[in-house]
Amino acid sequence: MGVHSVITININKAKTIAHDKRREARSAEFAPLDIKVTIPSEATAAEAARQAIREKYAAMQTAIDSATTVDEIKAAMP
């Protein structure tokens, strides 16, 4: 007679963890642009790149928030 265990995943906790990882990844992408945006000759290009990052991570945040399974959360991650 074998012992069967069932793993229950708390989807809200999984979303919190995913959001923490998303924030870390977003910060890492922003880091090199944070200085460039202060350099007049590079500011326009840097701000455009920052906006693209904002949009990418906003879409990721929405996907994580609307996820109903762990697989959907994983699919939304970078």
mmJSON file of the N, C-alpha and C atoms, coordinates in Angstrom:
{"data_MODEL":{"atom_site":{
"group_PDB":["ATOM","ATOM","ATOM","ATOM","ATOM","ATOM","ATOM","ATOM","ATOM","ATOM","ATOM","ATOM","ATOM","ATOM","ATOM","ATOM","ATOM","ATOM","ATOM","ATOM","ATOM","ATOM","ATOM","ATOM","ATOM","ATOM","ATOM","ATOM","ATOM","ATOM","ATOM","ATOM","ATOM","ATOM","ATOM","ATOM","ATOM","ATOM","ATOM","ATOM","ATOM","ATOM","ATOM","ATOM","ATOM","ATOM","ATOM","ATOM","ATOM","ATOM","ATOM","ATOM","ATOM","ATOM","ATOM","ATOM","ATOM","ATOM","ATOM","ATOM","ATOM","ATOM","ATOM","ATOM","ATOM","ATOM","ATOM","ATOM","ATOM","ATOM","ATOM","ATOM","ATOM","ATOM","ATOM","ATOM","ATOM","ATOM","ATOM","ATOM","ATOM","ATOM","ATOM","ATOM","ATOM","ATOM","ATOM","ATOM","ATOM","ATOM","ATOM","ATOM","ATOM","ATOM","ATOM","ATOM","ATOM","ATOM","ATOM","ATOM","ATOM","ATOM","ATOM","ATOM","ATOM","ATOM","ATOM","ATOM","ATOM","ATOM","ATOM","ATOM","ATOM","ATOM","ATOM","ATOM","ATOM","ATOM","ATOM","ATOM","ATOM","ATOM","ATOM","ATOM","ATOM","ATOM","ATOM","ATOM","ATOM","ATOM","ATOM","ATOM","ATOM","ATOM","ATOM","ATOM","ATOM","ATOM","ATOM","ATOM","ATOM","ATOM","ATOM","ATOM","ATOM","ATOM","ATOM","ATOM","ATOM","ATOM","ATOM","ATOM","ATOM","ATOM","ATOM","ATOM","ATOM","ATOM","ATOM","ATOM","ATOM","ATOM","ATOM","ATOM","ATOM","ATOM","ATOM","ATOM","ATOM","ATOM","ATOM","ATOM","ATOM","ATOM","ATOM","ATOM","ATOM","ATOM","ATOM","ATOM","ATOM","ATOM","ATOM","ATOM","ATOM","ATOM","ATOM","ATOM","ATOM","ATOM","ATOM","ATOM","ATOM","ATOM","ATOM","ATOM","ATOM","ATOM","ATOM","ATOM","ATOM","ATOM","ATOM","ATOM","ATOM","ATOM","ATOM","ATOM","ATOM","ATOM","ATOM","ATOM","ATOM","ATOM","ATOM","ATOM","ATOM","ATOM","ATOM","ATOM","ATOM","ATOM","ATOM","ATOM","ATOM","ATOM","ATOM","ATOM","ATOM","ATOM","ATOM","ATOM","ATOM","ATOM"],
"id":[1,2,3,4,5,6,7,8,9,10,11,12,13,14,15,16,17,18,19,20,21,22,23,24,25,26,27,28,29,30,31,32,33,34,35,36,37,38,39,40,41,42,43,44,45,46,47,48,49,50,51,52,53,54,55,56,57,58,59,60,61,62,63,64,65,66,67,68,69,70,71,72,73,74,75,76,77,78,79,80,81,82,83,84,85,86,87,88,89,90,91,92,93,94,95,96,97,98,99,100,101,102,103,104,105,106,107,108,109,110,111,112,113,114,115,116,117,118,119,120,121,122,123,124,125,126,127,128,129,130,131,132,133,134,135,136,137,138,139,140,141,142,143,144,145,146,147,148,149,150,151,152,153,154,155,156,157,158,159,160,161,162,163,164,165,166,167,168,169,170,171,172,173,174,175,176,177,178,179,180,181,182,183,184,185,186,187,188,189,190,191,192,193,194,195,196,197,198,199,200,201,202,203,204,205,206,207,208,209,210,211,212,213,214,215,216,217,218,219,220,221,222,223,224,225,226,227,228,229,230,231,232,233,234],
"type_symbol":["N","C","C","N","C","C","N","C","C","N","C","C","N","C","C","N","C","C","N","C","C","N","C","C","N","C","C","N","C","C","N","C","C","N","C","C","N","C","C","N","C","C","N","C","C","N","C","C","N","C","C","N","C","C","N","C","C","N","C","C","N","C","C","N","C","C","N","C","C","N","C","C","N","C","C","N","C","C","N","C","C","N","C","C","N","C","C","N","C","C","N","C","C","N","C","C","N","C","C","N","C","C","N","C","C","N","C","C","N","C","C","N","C","C","N","C","C","N","C","C","N","C","C","N","C","C","N","C","C","N","C","C","N","C","C","N","C","C","N","C","C","N","C","C","N","C","C","N","C","C","N","C","C","N","C","C","N","C","C","N","C","C","N","C","C","N","C","C","N","C","C","N","C","C","N","C","C","N","C","C","N","C","C","N","C","C","N","C","C","N","C","C","N","C","C","N","C","C","N","C","C","N","C","C","N","C","C","N","C","C","N","C","C","N","C","C","N","C","C","N","C","C","N","C","C","N","C","C","N","C","C","N","C","C"],
"label_atom_id":["N","CA","C","N","CA","C","N","CA","C","N","CA","C","N","CA","C","N","CA","C","N","CA","C","N","CA","C","N","CA","C","N","CA","C","N","CA","C","N","CA","C","N","CA","C","N","CA","C","N","CA","C","N","CA","C","N","CA","C","N","CA","C","N","CA","C","N","CA","C","N","CA","C","N","CA","C","N","CA","C","N","CA","C","N","CA","C","N","CA","C","N","CA","C","N","CA","C","N","CA","C","N","CA","C","N","CA","C","N","CA","C","N","CA","C","N","CA","C","N","CA","C","N","CA","C","N","CA","C","N","CA","C","N","CA","C","N","CA","C","N","CA","C","N","CA","C","N","CA","C","N","CA","C","N","CA","C","N","CA","C","N","CA","C","N","CA","C","N","CA","C","N","CA","C","N","CA","C","N","CA","C","N","CA","C","N","CA","C","N","CA","C","N","CA","C","N","CA","C","N","CA","C","N","CA","C","N","CA","C","N","CA","C","N","CA","C","N","CA","C","N","CA","C","N","CA","C","N","CA","C","N","CA","C","N","CA","C","N","CA","C","N","CA","C","N","CA","C","N","CA","C","N","CA","C","N","CA","C","N","CA","C","N","CA","C","N","CA","C","N","CA","C"],
"label_alt_id":[null,null,null,null,null,null,null,null,null,null,null,null,null,null,null,null,null,null,null,null,null,null,null,null,null,null,null,null,null,null,null,null,null,null,null,null,null,null,null,null,null,null,null,null,null,null,null,null,null,null,null,null,null,null,null,null,null,null,null,null,null,null,null,null,null,null,null,null,null,null,null,null,null,null,null,null,null,null,null,null,null,null,null,null,null,null,null,null,null,null,null,null,null,null,null,null,null,null,null,null,null,null,null,null,null,null,null,null,null,null,null,null,null,null,null,null,null,null,null,null,null,null,null,null,null,null,null,null,null,null,null,null,null,null,null,null,null,null,null,null,null,null,null,null,null,null,null,null,null,null,null,null,null,null,null,null,null,null,null,null,null,null,null,null,null,null,null,null,null,null,null,null,null,null,null,null,null,null,null,null,null,null,null,null,null,null,null,null,null,null,null,null,null,null,null,null,null,null,null,null,null,null,null,null,null,null,null,null,null,null,null,null,null,null,null,null,null,null,null,null,null,null,null,null,null,null,null,null,null,null,null,null,null,null],
"label_comp_id":["MET","MET","MET","GLY","GLY","GLY","VAL","VAL","VAL","HIS","HIS","HIS","SER","SER","SER","VAL","VAL","VAL","ILE","ILE","ILE","THR","THR","THR","ILE","ILE","ILE","ASN","ASN","ASN","ILE","ILE","ILE","ASN","ASN","ASN","LYS","LYS","LYS","ALA","ALA","ALA","LYS","LYS","LYS","THR","THR","THR","ILE","ILE","ILE","ALA","ALA","ALA","HIS","HIS","HIS","ASP","ASP","ASP","LYS","LYS","LYS","ARG","ARG","ARG","ARG","ARG","ARG","GLU","GLU","GLU","ALA","ALA","ALA","ARG","ARG","ARG","SER","SER","SER","ALA","ALA","ALA","GLU","GLU","GLU","PHE","PHE","PHE","ALA","ALA","ALA","PRO","PRO","PRO","LEU","LEU","LEU","ASP","ASP","ASP","ILE","ILE","ILE","LYS","LYS","LYS","VAL","VAL","VAL","THR","THR","THR","ILE","ILE","ILE","PRO","PRO","PRO","SER","SER","SER","GLU","GLU","GLU","ALA","ALA","ALA","THR","THR","THR","ALA","ALA","ALA","ALA","ALA","ALA","GLU","GLU","GLU","ALA","ALA","ALA","ALA","ALA","ALA","ARG","ARG","ARG","GLN","GLN","GLN","ALA","ALA","ALA","ILE","ILE","ILE","ARG","ARG","ARG","GLU","GLU","GLU","LYS","LYS","LYS","TYR","TYR","TYR","ALA","ALA","ALA","ALA","ALA","ALA","MET","MET","MET","GLN","GLN","GLN","THR","THR","THR","ALA","ALA","ALA","ILE","ILE","ILE","ASP","ASP","ASP","SER","SER","SER","ALA","ALA","ALA","THR","THR","THR","THR","THR","THR","VAL","VAL","VAL","ASP","ASP","ASP","GLU","GLU","GLU","ILE","ILE","ILE","LYS","LYS","LYS","ALA","ALA","ALA","ALA","ALA","ALA","MET","MET","MET","PRO","PRO","PRO"],
"label_asym_id":["A","A","A","A","A","A","A","A","A","A","A","A","A","A","A","A","A","A","A","A","A","A","A","A","A","A","A","A","A","A","A","A","A","A","A","A","A","A","A","A","A","A","A","A","A","A","A","A","A","A","A","A","A","A","A","A","A","A","A","A","A","A","A","A","A","A","A","A","A","A","A","A","A","A","A","A","A","A","A","A","A","A","A","A","A","A","A","A","A","A","A","A","A","A","A","A","A","A","A","A","A","A","A","A","A","A","A","A","A","A","A","A","A","A","A","A","A","A","A","A","A","A","A","A","A","A","A","A","A","A","A","A","A","A","A","A","A","A","A","A","A","A","A","A","A","A","A","A","A","A","A","A","A","A","A","A","A","A","A","A","A","A","A","A","A","A","A","A","A","A","A","A","A","A","A","A","A","A","A","A","A","A","A","A","A","A","A","A","A","A","A","A","A","A","A","A","A","A","A","A","A","A","A","A","A","A","A","A","A","A","A","A","A","A","A","A","A","A","A","A","A","A","A","A","A","A","A","A","A","A","A","A","A","A"],
"label_entity_id":["1","1","1","1","1","1","1","1","1","1","1","1","1","1","1","1","1","1","1","1","1","1","1","1","1","1","1","1","1","1","1","1","1","1","1","1","1","1","1","1","1","1","1","1","1","1","1","1","1","1","1","1","1","1","1","1","1","1","1","1","1","1","1","1","1","1","1","1","1","1","1","1","1","1","1","1","1","1","1","1","1","1","1","1","1","1","1","1","1","1","1","1","1","1","1","1","1","1","1","1","1","1","1","1","1","1","1","1","1","1","1","1","1","1","1","1","1","1","1","1","1","1","1","1","1","1","1","1","1","1","1","1","1","1","1","1","1","1","1","1","1","1","1","1","1","1","1","1","1","1","1","1","1","1","1","1","1","1","1","1","1","1","1","1","1","1","1","1","1","1","1","1","1","1","1","1","1","1","1","1","1","1","1","1","1","1","1","1","1","1","1","1","1","1","1","1","1","1","1","1","1","1","1","1","1","1","1","1","1","1","1","1","1","1","1","1","1","1","1","1","1","1","1","1","1","1","1","1","1","1","1","1","1","1"],
"label_seq_id":[1,1,1,2,2,2,3,3,3,4,4,4,5,5,5,6,6,6,7,7,7,8,8,8,9,9,9,10,10,10,11,11,11,12,12,12,13,13,13,14,14,14,15,15,15,16,16,16,17,17,17,18,18,18,19,19,19,20,20,20,21,21,21,22,22,22,23,23,23,24,24,24,25,25,25,26,26,26,27,27,27,28,28,28,29,29,29,30,30,30,31,31,31,32,32,32,33,33,33,34,34,34,35,35,35,36,36,36,37,37,37,38,38,38,39,39,39,40,40,40,41,41,41,42,42,42,43,43,43,44,44,44,45,45,45,46,46,46,47,47,47,48,48,48,49,49,49,50,50,50,51,51,51,52,52,52,53,53,53,54,54,54,55,55,55,56,56,56,57,57,57,58,58,58,59,59,59,60,60,60,61,61,61,62,62,62,63,63,63,64,64,64,65,65,65,66,66,66,67,67,67,68,68,68,69,69,69,70,70,70,71,71,71,72,72,72,73,73,73,74,74,74,75,75,75,76,76,76,77,77,77,78,78,78],
"pdbx_PDB_ins_code":[null,null,null,null,null,null,null,null,null,null,null,null,null,null,null,null,null,null,null,null,null,null,null,null,null,null,null,null,null,null,null,null,null,null,null,null,null,null,null,null,null,null,null,null,null,null,null,null,null,null,null,null,null,null,null,null,null,null,null,null,null,null,null,null,null,null,null,null,null,null,null,null,null,null,null,null,null,null,null,null,null,null,null,null,null,null,null,null,null,null,null,null,null,null,null,null,null,null,null,null,null,null,null,null,null,null,null,null,null,null,null,null,null,null,null,null,null,null,null,null,null,null,null,null,null,null,null,null,null,null,null,null,null,null,null,null,null,null,null,null,null,null,null,null,null,null,null,null,null,null,null,null,null,null,null,null,null,null,null,null,null,null,null,null,null,null,null,null,null,null,null,null,null,null,null,null,null,null,null,null,null,null,null,null,null,null,null,null,null,null,null,null,null,null,null,null,null,null,null,null,null,null,null,null,null,null,null,null,null,null,null,null,null,null,null,null,null,null,null,null,null,null,null,null,null,null,null,null,null,null,null,null,null,null],
"Cartn_x":[0.855,0.0,0.899,0.8,1.632,0.989,1.801,1.318,1.259,0.102,-0.066,-0.147,0.609,0.53,0.008,-0.718,-1.278,-0.651,-0.167,0.421,-0.621,-0.896,-1.844,-1.056,-1.294,-0.579,-1.514,-1.02,-1.763,-1.51,-2.51,-2.344,-2.008,-2.58,-2.275,-0.819,-0.312,1.099,1.991,1.604,2.374,2.407,1.297,1.246,2.153,2.166,3.03,4.495,4.87,6.246,6.574,5.646,5.856,6.024,5.214,5.33,6.678,7.155,8.471,9.567,9.491,10.484,10.359,9.134,8.899,9.525,9.323,9.892,11.42,12.014,13.477,13.988,13.321,13.737,13.587,12.49,12.24,13.322,13.658,14.705,16.045,16.347,17.614,17.659,16.529,16.488,16.576,16.002,16.034,17.409,18.167,19.425,20.353,20.678,21.613,21.02,19.703,19.055,18.878,18.918,18.729,19.789,21.001,22.06,21.954,21.708,21.639,20.554,19.47,18.373,18.779,19.845,20.317,21.352,21.786,22.772,21.998,22.084,21.269,21.309,22.472,22.569,21.967,21.743,21.203,19.81,19.327,18.082,16.876,16.735,15.558,15.512,16.626,16.678,16.489,17.097,16.974,15.534,14.867,13.47,12.572,12.843,12.065,12.27,13.493,13.778,13.094,13.098,12.428,10.927,10.338,8.903,8.586,9.433,9.227,9.279,10.192,10.29,9.03,8.569,7.336,6.172,6.02,4.911,5.03,6.234,6.481,6.071,6.512,6.229,4.802,4.156,2.738,1.901,2.238,1.527,1.762,2.985,3.316,2.53,2.425,1.682,0.218,-0.367,-1.765,-1.947,-1.023,-1.118,-1.01,-0.128,0.018,-1.259,-1.764,-2.969,-4.174,-4.275,-5.444,-5.24,-4.046,-3.758,-4.603,-5.024,-5.787,-5.063,-3.926,-3.132,-1.665,-0.885,0.549,1.175,0.7,1.246,1.041,-0.096,-0.351,0.592,0.866,1.808,3.193,3.626,4.943,5.045,4.001,4.006,4.145,3.683,3.74,5.102,5.921,7.189,8.232,9.224,10.288,11.182],
"Cartn_y":[-1.17,0.0,1.23,2.05,3.237,4.453,5.374,6.62,7.667,8.287,9.313,10.67,11.605,12.95,13.886,14.842,15.824,17.17,17.829,19.151,20.179,21.061,22.137,23.42,24.109,25.354,26.521,27.441,28.657,29.624,29.807,30.611,32.063,32.596,33.978,34.133,33.165,33.194,33.052,32.195,32.018,33.324,34.039,35.328,36.345,36.351,37.268,36.997,35.74,35.364,35.781,35.542,35.915,37.429,38.186,39.644,40.106,39.479,39.833,39.581,38.44,38.109,39.054,39.427,40.374,41.725,42.174,43.457,43.436,42.316,42.185,42.26,41.548,41.539,42.931,43.602,44.959,45.917,45.842,46.702,46.461,45.201,44.87,45.457,45.441,46.013,47.539,48.135,49.597,50.123,49.377,49.857,50.552,49.956,50.643,51.912,51.986,53.146,54.303,54.002,55.042,56.134,55.769,56.76,57.429,56.628,57.177,58.235,58.08,59.044,60.423,60.472,61.755,62.43,61.725,62.271,62.876,64.183,64.852,64.197,63.791,63.207,61.806,61.16,59.801,59.719,60.833,60.827,60.369,60.844,60.496,58.996,58.449,57.013,56.191,56.644,55.912,55.927,57.057,57.127,56.26,56.197,55.317,53.855,53.497,52.128,51.847,52.836,52.668,52.478,53.204,53.062,51.667,51.145,49.789,48.766,48.977,48.089,48.214,49.437,49.639,48.871,48.985,48.324,46.804,46.291,44.846,44.314,45.007,44.527,44.816,45.812,46.052,44.902,44.463,43.325,42.061,41.886,40.736,40.776,41.957,42.11,41.744,42.208,41.892,40.39,39.757,38.316,37.538,37.964,37.285,37.47,38.695,38.97,38.172,37.95,37.244,35.727,35.261,33.824,33.065,31.878,31.03,29.724,29.497,28.305,28.679,27.796,28.006,28.042,27.201,27.193,28.54,29.165,30.494,31.531,31.406,32.324,32.128,30.877,30.582,31.113,30.979,31.44,32.964,33.666,35.124,35.666,34.843,35.294,35.533,36.402,36.674,35.466],
"Cartn_z":[0.0,0.0,0.0,-1.045,-1.182,-0.535,-0.211,0.369,-0.751,-0.901,-1.918,-1.237,-1.751,-1.199,-2.279,-1.834,-2.744,-2.404,-3.409,-3.211,-3.592,-2.663,-2.925,-3.076,-4.174,-4.434,-4.161,-3.355,-3.059,-4.215,-5.081,-6.289,-5.959,-4.885,-4.512,-4.08,-3.346,-2.939,-4.172,-5.098,-6.334,-7.13,-7.152,-7.861,-7.178,-5.853,-5.107,-5.427,-5.444,-5.774,-7.206,-8.122,-9.523,-9.661,-8.952,-9.019,-8.459,-7.395,-6.848,-7.884,-8.556,-9.585,-10.775,-11.119,-12.219,-11.887,-10.656,-10.237,-10.282,-9.846,-9.883,-11.321,-12.224,-13.631,-14.245,-13.913,-14.432,-13.94,-12.679,-12.117,-12.797,-13.065,-13.725,-15.135,-15.834,-17.177,-17.141,-16.123,-15.987,-15.595,-14.822,-14.236,-15.228,-16.366,-17.263,-17.894,-17.95,-18.565,-17.584,-16.3,-15.286,-15.394,-15.743,-15.9,-17.271,-18.295,-19.657,-19.806,-19.077,-19.197,-18.667,-17.885,-17.355,-18.258,-19.303,-20.242,-21.418,-21.608,-22.629,-24.01,-24.475,-25.814,-25.906,-24.772,-24.762,-24.137,-23.627,-22.854,-23.664,-24.891,-25.689,-25.978,-26.42,-26.717,-25.442,-24.353,-23.088,-22.591,-22.716,-22.255,-23.126,-24.417,-25.299,-24.894,-24.577,-24.136,-22.797,-21.902,-20.607,-20.794,-21.742,-21.994,-22.534,-23.387,-23.906,-22.764,-21.824,-20.659,-19.808,-19.577,-18.793,-19.414,-20.737,-21.422,-21.329,-21.507,-21.422,-20.046,-19.003,-17.652,-17.206,-17.771,-17.482,-18.044,-19.242,-19.841,-19.017,-18.545,-17.719,-16.404,-15.801,-14.554,-14.757,-15.841,-16.136,-16.32,-17.031,-17.266,-15.962,-15.075,-13.777,-12.96,-12.91,-12.124,-12.605,-13.91,-14.437,-14.505,-14.18,-14.223,-13.209,-13.596,-12.682,-12.372,-13.054,-12.801,-12.703,-12.116,-12.0,-13.389,-14.297,-15.653,-16.342,-16.115,-16.699,-16.09,-14.804,-14.159,-14.766,-14.888,-15.453,-16.882,-17.65,-19.047,-19.137,-18.128,-18.13,-17.702,-17.123,-16.574,-17.665,-17.346,-18.338,-18.528],
"occupancy":[1.0,1.0,1.0,1.0,1.0,1.0,1.0,1.0,1.0,1.0,1.0,1.0,1.0,1.0,1.0,1.0,1.0,1.0,1.0,1.0,1.0,1.0,1.0,1.0,1.0,1.0,1.0,1.0,1.0,1.0,1.0,1.0,1.0,1.0,1.0,1.0,1.0,1.0,1.0,1.0,1.0,1.0,1.0,1.0,1.0,1.0,1.0,1.0,1.0,1.0,1.0,1.0,1.0,1.0,1.0,1.0,1.0,1.0,1.0,1.0,1.0,1.0,1.0,1.0,1.0,1.0,1.0,1.0,1.0,1.0,1.0,1.0,1.0,1.0,1.0,1.0,1.0,1.0,1.0,1.0,1.0,1.0,1.0,1.0,1.0,1.0,1.0,1.0,1.0,1.0,1.0,1.0,1.0,1.0,1.0,1.0,1.0,1.0,1.0,1.0,1.0,1.0,1.0,1.0,1.0,1.0,1.0,1.0,1.0,1.0,1.0,1.0,1.0,1.0,1.0,1.0,1.0,1.0,1.0,1.0,1.0,1.0,1.0,1.0,1.0,1.0,1.0,1.0,1.0,1.0,1.0,1.0,1.0,1.0,1.0,1.0,1.0,1.0,1.0,1.0,1.0,1.0,1.0,1.0,1.0,1.0,1.0,1.0,1.0,1.0,1.0,1.0,1.0,1.0,1.0,1.0,1.0,1.0,1.0,1.0,1.0,1.0,1.0,1.0,1.0,1.0,1.0,1.0,1.0,1.0,1.0,1.0,1.0,1.0,1.0,1.0,1.0,1.0,1.0,1.0,1.0,1.0,1.0,1.0,1.0,1.0,1.0,1.0,1.0,1.0,1.0,1.0,1.0,1.0,1.0,1.0,1.0,1.0,1.0,1.0,1.0,1.0,1.0,1.0,1.0,1.0,1.0,1.0,1.0,1.0,1.0,1.0,1.0,1.0,1.0,1.0,1.0,1.0,1.0,1.0,1.0,1.0,1.0,1.0,1.0,1.0,1.0,1.0,1.0,1.0,1.0,1.0,1.0,1.0],
"B_iso_or_equiv":[0.0,0.0,0.0,0.0,0.0,0.0,0.0,0.0,0.0,0.0,0.0,0.0,0.0,0.0,0.0,0.0,0.0,0.0,0.0,0.0,0.0,0.0,0.0,0.0,0.0,0.0,0.0,0.0,0.0,0.0,0.0,0.0,0.0,0.0,0.0,0.0,0.0,0.0,0.0,0.0,0.0,0.0,0.0,0.0,0.0,0.0,0.0,0.0,0.0,0.0,0.0,0.0,0.0,0.0,0.0,0.0,0.0,0.0,0.0,0.0,0.0,0.0,0.0,0.0,0.0,0.0,0.0,0.0,0.0,0.0,0.0,0.0,0.0,0.0,0.0,0.0,0.0,0.0,0.0,0.0,0.0,0.0,0.0,0.0,0.0,0.0,0.0,0.0,0.0,0.0,0.0,0.0,0.0,0.0,0.0,0.0,0.0,0.0,0.0,0.0,0.0,0.0,0.0,0.0,0.0,0.0,0.0,0.0,0.0,0.0,0.0,0.0,0.0,0.0,0.0,0.0,0.0,0.0,0.0,0.0,0.0,0.0,0.0,0.0,0.0,0.0,0.0,0.0,0.0,0.0,0.0,0.0,0.0,0.0,0.0,0.0,0.0,0.0,0.0,0.0,0.0,0.0,0.0,0.0,0.0,0.0,0.0,0.0,0.0,0.0,0.0,0.0,0.0,0.0,0.0,0.0,0.0,0.0,0.0,0.0,0.0,0.0,0.0,0.0,0.0,0.0,0.0,0.0,0.0,0.0,0.0,0.0,0.0,0.0,0.0,0.0,0.0,0.0,0.0,0.0,0.0,0.0,0.0,0.0,0.0,0.0,0.0,0.0,0.0,0.0,0.0,0.0,0.0,0.0,0.0,0.0,0.0,0.0,0.0,0.0,0.0,0.0,0.0,0.0,0.0,0.0,0.0,0.0,0.0,0.0,0.0,0.0,0.0,0.0,0.0,0.0,0.0,0.0,0.0,0.0,0.0,0.0,0.0,0.0,0.0,0.0,0.0,0.0,0.0,0.0,0.0,0.0,0.0,0.0],
"pdbx_formal_charge":[null,null,null,null,null,null,null,null,null,null,null,null,null,null,null,null,null,null,null,null,null,null,null,null,null,null,null,null,null,null,null,null,null,null,null,null,null,null,null,null,null,null,null,null,null,null,null,null,null,null,null,null,null,null,null,null,null,null,null,null,null,null,null,null,null,null,null,null,null,null,null,null,null,null,null,null,null,null,null,null,null,null,null,null,null,null,null,null,null,null,null,null,null,null,null,null,null,null,null,null,null,null,null,null,null,null,null,null,null,null,null,null,null,null,null,null,null,null,null,null,null,null,null,null,null,null,null,null,null,null,null,null,null,null,null,null,null,null,null,null,null,null,null,null,null,null,null,null,null,null,null,null,null,null,null,null,null,null,null,null,null,null,null,null,null,null,null,null,null,null,null,null,null,null,null,null,null,null,null,null,null,null,null,null,null,null,null,null,null,null,null,null,null,null,null,null,null,null,null,null,null,null,null,null,null,null,null,null,null,null,null,null,null,null,null,null,null,null,null,null,null,null,null,null,null,null,null,null,null,null,null,null,null,null],
"auth_seq_id":[1,1,1,2,2,2,3,3,3,4,4,4,5,5,5,6,6,6,7,7,7,8,8,8,9,9,9,10,10,10,11,11,11,12,12,12,13,13,13,14,14,14,15,15,15,16,16,16,17,17,17,18,18,18,19,19,19,20,20,20,21,21,21,22,22,22,23,23,23,24,24,24,25,25,25,26,26,26,27,27,27,28,28,28,29,29,29,30,30,30,31,31,31,32,32,32,33,33,33,34,34,34,35,35,35,36,36,36,37,37,37,38,38,38,39,39,39,40,40,40,41,41,41,42,42,42,43,43,43,44,44,44,45,45,45,46,46,46,47,47,47,48,48,48,49,49,49,50,50,50,51,51,51,52,52,52,53,53,53,54,54,54,55,55,55,56,56,56,57,57,57,58,58,58,59,59,59,60,60,60,61,61,61,62,62,62,63,63,63,64,64,64,65,65,65,66,66,66,67,67,67,68,68,68,69,69,69,70,70,70,71,71,71,72,72,72,73,73,73,74,74,74,75,75,75,76,76,76,77,77,77,78,78,78],
"auth_comp_id":["MET","MET","MET","GLY","GLY","GLY","VAL","VAL","VAL","HIS","HIS","HIS","SER","SER","SER","VAL","VAL","VAL","ILE","ILE","ILE","THR","THR","THR","ILE","ILE","ILE","ASN","ASN","ASN","ILE","ILE","ILE","ASN","ASN","ASN","LYS","LYS","LYS","ALA","ALA","ALA","LYS","LYS","LYS","THR","THR","THR","ILE","ILE","ILE","ALA","ALA","ALA","HIS","HIS","HIS","ASP","ASP","ASP","LYS","LYS","LYS","ARG","ARG","ARG","ARG","ARG","ARG","GLU","GLU","GLU","ALA","ALA","ALA","ARG","ARG","ARG","SER","SER","SER","ALA","ALA","ALA","GLU","GLU","GLU","PHE","PHE","PHE","ALA","ALA","ALA","PRO","PRO","PRO","LEU","LEU","LEU","ASP","ASP","ASP","ILE","ILE","ILE","LYS","LYS","LYS","VAL","VAL","VAL","THR","THR","THR","ILE","ILE","ILE","PRO","PRO","PRO","SER","SER","SER","GLU","GLU","GLU","ALA","ALA","ALA","THR","THR","THR","ALA","ALA","ALA","ALA","ALA","ALA","GLU","GLU","GLU","ALA","ALA","ALA","ALA","ALA","ALA","ARG","ARG","ARG","GLN","GLN","GLN","ALA","ALA","ALA","ILE","ILE","ILE","ARG","ARG","ARG","GLU","GLU","GLU","LYS","LYS","LYS","TYR","TYR","TYR","ALA","ALA","ALA","ALA","ALA","ALA","MET","MET","MET","GLN","GLN","GLN","THR","THR","THR","ALA","ALA","ALA","ILE","ILE","ILE","ASP","ASP","ASP","SER","SER","SER","ALA","ALA","ALA","THR","THR","THR","THR","THR","THR","VAL","VAL","VAL","ASP","ASP","ASP","GLU","GLU","GLU","ILE","ILE","ILE","LYS","LYS","LYS","ALA","ALA","ALA","ALA","ALA","ALA","MET","MET","MET","PRO","PRO","PRO"],
"auth_asym_id":["A","A","A","A","A","A","A","A","A","A","A","A","A","A","A","A","A","A","A","A","A","A","A","A","A","A","A","A","A","A","A","A","A","A","A","A","A","A","A","A","A","A","A","A","A","A","A","A","A","A","A","A","A","A","A","A","A","A","A","A","A","A","A","A","A","A","A","A","A","A","A","A","A","A","A","A","A","A","A","A","A","A","A","A","A","A","A","A","A","A","A","A","A","A","A","A","A","A","A","A","A","A","A","A","A","A","A","A","A","A","A","A","A","A","A","A","A","A","A","A","A","A","A","A","A","A","A","A","A","A","A","A","A","A","A","A","A","A","A","A","A","A","A","A","A","A","A","A","A","A","A","A","A","A","A","A","A","A","A","A","A","A","A","A","A","A","A","A","A","A","A","A","A","A","A","A","A","A","A","A","A","A","A","A","A","A","A","A","A","A","A","A","A","A","A","A","A","A","A","A","A","A","A","A","A","A","A","A","A","A","A","A","A","A","A","A","A","A","A","A","A","A","A","A","A","A","A","A","A","A","A","A","A","A"],
"auth_atom_id":["N","CA","C","N","CA","C","N","CA","C","N","CA","C","N","CA","C","N","CA","C","N","CA","C","N","CA","C","N","CA","C","N","CA","C","N","CA","C","N","CA","C","N","CA","C","N","CA","C","N","CA","C","N","CA","C","N","CA","C","N","CA","C","N","CA","C","N","CA","C","N","CA","C","N","CA","C","N","CA","C","N","CA","C","N","CA","C","N","CA","C","N","CA","C","N","CA","C","N","CA","C","N","CA","C","N","CA","C","N","CA","C","N","CA","C","N","CA","C","N","CA","C","N","CA","C","N","CA","C","N","CA","C","N","CA","C","N","CA","C","N","CA","C","N","CA","C","N","CA","C","N","CA","C","N","CA","C","N","CA","C","N","CA","C","N","CA","C","N","CA","C","N","CA","C","N","CA","C","N","CA","C","N","CA","C","N","CA","C","N","CA","C","N","CA","C","N","CA","C","N","CA","C","N","CA","C","N","CA","C","N","CA","C","N","CA","C","N","CA","C","N","CA","C","N","CA","C","N","CA","C","N","CA","C","N","CA","C","N","CA","C","N","CA","C","N","CA","C","N","CA","C","N","CA","C","N","CA","C","N","CA","C","N","CA","C","N","CA","C","N","CA","C"],
"pdbx_PDB_model_num":[1,1,1,1,1,1,1,1,1,1,1,1,1,1,1,1,1,1,1,1,1,1,1,1,1,1,1,1,1,1,1,1,1,1,1,1,1,1,1,1,1,1,1,1,1,1,1,1,1,1,1,1,1,1,1,1,1,1,1,1,1,1,1,1,1,1,1,1,1,1,1,1,1,1,1,1,1,1,1,1,1,1,1,1,1,1,1,1,1,1,1,1,1,1,1,1,1,1,1,1,1,1,1,1,1,1,1,1,1,1,1,1,1,1,1,1,1,1,1,1,1,1,1,1,1,1,1,1,1,1,1,1,1,1,1,1,1,1,1,1,1,1,1,1,1,1,1,1,1,1,1,1,1,1,1,1,1,1,1,1,1,1,1,1,1,1,1,1,1,1,1,1,1,1,1,1,1,1,1,1,1,1,1,1,1,1,1,1,1,1,1,1,1,1,1,1,1,1,1,1,1,1,1,1,1,1,1,1,1,1,1,1,1,1,1,1,1,1,1,1,1,1,1,1,1,1,1,1,1,1,1,1,1,1]
}}}
